Amino acid sequence: MSDFTSAIKLMEIQLGHDVEIPLTTCSNGSASVRIVNGYYSEGVMSYILTKTI
């Protein structure tokens, strides 16, 4: 099994269901963190913004 295949299988196990993921952006030296609900399916990581911290 290649490293790539191993990584994909691990992502499917860890992220193949609804999980909370911190998403951070930076503007003018100030960081903003949001918690998003995300999941990994068929090679695509999708997320939905849920709340701002």
Phi, psi and omega in degrees: 000134181282163177300322180297313180297320178297318179295318179297316180297320178295318178297321179296321180290312186278330187238007183278023177210177182294117179228151175273132182230128175285133178238119184246135173235158181228133178217126179054039177078006180245129180267146177231126181248134176233146173264126179241152172268130182222168174202155180250127180210127175053044176083007182234131174263117181247149177214157178230127179293130183243319182199158178253140177261000000 
